[in-house]
Amino acid sequence: MKEYNRENIPLAKMLRKNMTPWERKLWHGFLRNYPVRFQRQKAIGNYIADFYCAKARLILELDGSGHCAPEQEIKDELRTNDLQSMNLTVIRISNLDVDRRFHGVCEYIDRIVKNSLPQSPSVTAPSSEGASEDGAPKQKS
């Protein structure tokens, strides 16, 4: 379990109860039933991550328009660097993308999670069944 600042727990609980519309959409529309467990508003270090997947060591941050301000971009970069120093991957997704490209956002998250997990030999090695001697798929005649 990642270390965290216990003082952030009441705030994290409050944020879970008061999700933004974009967090709610991503949680209820995709992450809540995703086969690899995600947590909402997870306290990690001195921060609260929007979404956290321990198995993939992945943090998802949803960014609204306020994150485009120069001073906020600096804070976001420092936060990302701190979290990356804990051997975590931080992915920032704009609220606009959640609104306009929801399916693409979900596919992107799925791809990142799958690439972050240890691969079993059965997943990475293609089956030779139905292949010709050189390994190429057999042509139907």
Secondary structure, DSSP 8 states (H G I E B T S, - for coil): ---B-GGGHHHHHHHHHT--HHHHHHHHHTGGG-SS--EEEEEEBTEEEEEEETTTTEEEEEE-GGGGSHHHHHHHHHHHHHHHTTT-EEEEEEHHHHHH-HHHHHHHHHHHHHHHS---HHHHS---TTB-TTSSB----
